[in-house]
Amino acid sequence: MYFTSEQRLDDSVIEREFTLGEIPGILWTPASASASAPVPLILLGHPPLGLRTMYPRLAARARHAAADGFAAATIELPGSGDRPRWAAAEQARADLRRAMEAGEPVGDEIIDALILPLVERSVPEWQAALDALLSLPEIGGPVGYSGGVISIGVRLAAVEPRIVAAGLFAGSFVPRALFEEARQVTIPLHVLLQWDDEGNDRQAALELFDALGSKEKSLHANMGGHTGVPQFAGDAAAQFFTRHLK
């Protein structure tokens, strides 16, 4: 991990951009974090729109996390931002756009082509980032995962033992293959669902929640579209991480 810049967002949050091989990322830590008082970590997931596009929302989430005593970190997803594109993903996105513009159902073939390669490439990168982040003296764990592409969150929750709690946003398509992996998830889960999410299959989201194998899981459904998450829903997610990471 190589840090490329550092700035203070205010007196209480330090933001550092980094690269991990070819992967860009950002780490936010409370200014009070140190080797003598390391803090837990929340990995901030996001949709594949590029870190620069998502930065305002990510930084706001990171500030909230820092105020609660957590470090927060994110990485650029494969095929997003300035990272190289791959033809299959671009074709899948084009197929998705055509289906949605035509008002047609989004079939399993499109969902699989769009999501499965992203999961396969992303999860090892998140794990490599986690290796590097946990080697820093100011970060001591435990680790949570929050938001982003729900299929990535499900895979990480199933295979990464260092993640002890996850907040998942049911706002993206889910391949049927991920339902079996969902049954293997055992960590506490806080699942957010926007009831009128324009780009989400509500029934599939409910079925995925039912499939998740965790004994402690809660579904928080609110009226409104994808970007209409109410403030109190964000506060509830923050309380979830406080319960499980401290």
N, C-alpha and C positions, 0 to 999 in steps of 0.2 A: 504494500500500500504506500503510495507516494502522495503527500499533501501538496496541492498546487496553489492554494490561497487560504487566507484566514481573515475573518472580520468579525466584529462584534455587532450583532443585530441590535442589541441594547446592552445595558449593564449586566444582564443576567444570562445571555445566550451567546455562545461562540459558535460560529459557522465556519466549517472547513470543507473546501472542495478537495476531492482526491481522485486518483486513478488507481485501478487495480488491474494491471495489464492494460487491455484496451477498454476497460469498463470505467466510465466516469461515475462518480457518486458524490454525495454530500453527507457530512456528519455534523449534527448539532449537539452540543453538550451544554449543560448548565455551567456557568462560569465557576461555580463552587466545586465542580467535580475535580478530583485529584487522585493520585495514587493512594493516598491515605484514606480517601472516602470515595471509592468508585461507585458508579451508579448503574442501575439496570438499563437495558436497551430495548427500544421498540423499533423494529424494522418497518418502514413506511412503504407499503405497496402503492401502486398507482397504475392507471391505464396506459397503454402503449402510445402516448401522445407526445412523448419527449419531456425531459426534465425541465427544459426552459419554459415550455407551455404550462407544465404543472407546478412550477416553482412557487407561485403565490400561495396556492392551497397547501403544498407540502410545507412551506415555511411556517404557515399559520398553525398547522398540526404540530410541527416541531416545537414552536414556542409554547403551545399548550402542554406538550410533553415535558419540556424543560421546567415549566412552572410547577409541574407535579413531581419533579425530581428525577426525570428520566433523560437519558441520551436518546437521540433518534437519528436514524440513518436511512438513506435510500440509494439505489443504483439505477442507472439507465437500463431499460429493458433491451433485449436483443432486437435489432431492426428498427429502433426508435432513435430520435434525436439525431446526433451526428454519427451514430453507429451504422455500419454497412447494412443495406437492405438485402433481403433474400427473395428471390423471384416467387417462390411458392406462397410466402406470406402476402406479398403484394397482390397476387392473383386472388387469394382468399378474401382479402379486404375488398377488392373490386367486385367479386361475386356477392359479397355481403351487401355492399352498397346497392347493387343492381336489384337484389331481392327486396330490400327494404323500400327502395324508391318505387318499385312496382307493386308494393303492398302484398308481396308473396310471403309464405312461410319460409323461415330460414331453416333449411334442412340439415340433417345430421352431418352430411358430407362437408358442407360449408363450415359448420361449427368445428368439426374435427380438424379440418385443414387450417383453420384460423387459430385454434387454441392449443391443440396438442403439441405442435412443434414449439410454440412459445413456452409452454410448461417444461418441455424436455430441455430446452436451452437455458431457461431462466433459473430453475431451481438449483442446479449446481453452481451457478454464479452467485446466487444469494448465499449459499453455503460457504463459498470461498470468501465472500465479503464478511460473513459472520466470523470465520476463522481469523481474518485480519483485525476486525473490530474488537474481538474479545482479547486480542493480544495487547491492546492499548491499556496502560495502567489505570486510566480514569474510567474504564468500563469494566464492570465486574459481573454483569448478569444479575438475575435471570433475564431471559429474552422473551419478548412478545412480538407478534406479527400483526399488522393492522392494515386493512383496506386493500385496494388494488384489485387485480384480476382474481376472482374468487377461486378459480381452478389452481392458480399458483399457490394461493393460501392453503387450499385443501392438501395439495401435494406436500408442501412444506410441513404442515401440521402432522401429516402421516409419517414422514420419513426423517424429520430433523428433531432429535431428542432434546436439543438445547432450547427449543422453543416450547415454553410451558403454558402459553395461553395465546389465543388468536381472536382478533376482531375481524370478521369477514363481512364484506359488502356484497349482497346478492344483486349485483348490477351488471353482470356480464354473462355471456353464453357459457354453458357447461356441457362438455362432451359426455356422452353416456358412460364412457369408460371411467370417468372420474367418480361415478357413483359408487363403484366398488371400492375405490380408494377411500372415499368418505367413510365407509363403514369401519375402516382401520384407524380413524382418528379417535383419540381418547382424551386429549387435553381439553380444559375448559374453553368454551366458545361463546362469543357474543356476536350474533348475526343480525345485520341491519338490512331491512328490505323496504324500499320505496314502492308503495302499492301501485302507483301509476307510472312506474319507470317505462319510458317509451321504448328503450332498447333491450328490455329484459323480459324473459318468459316467466311470468309470475308463478305459473303452475310448476315449472321445472325448478324454480327456486325453492318452493315449498317442499317438493319431493326431495331435493338435495338436503334440506334441513332435516327432513325425516330420516334420511339415510345416514347422516353423520352419527358416528358411534359413541360420541362423548356422553358420559352420564350427566355432566354439567354443561348444558347448552341452553341458550335463550334466544328467542326470535323477537326482534323489535321492529314492528311494521308501522310505518307512518304514511299518511296520505301525501301525495305529491309526486313529482317527476324525479328524474335522476339527480338533478342538482338542487332539489328542494329539501335536503335533509335539515330538519329543524335543529336549532342550537341545543335544545335539551337532549336530543339524541346523541350529539357529540359529547355532551357532559356525561351521559350514562356510559358511553364507551370508555371515557377517561376513568370513571369510577371503577369499571371492570378491571382495567389494567392496574390501578392502584391496589385493588384487592389481591391480585394474583402475582404482582411483581415486587411487592414490598412485604 
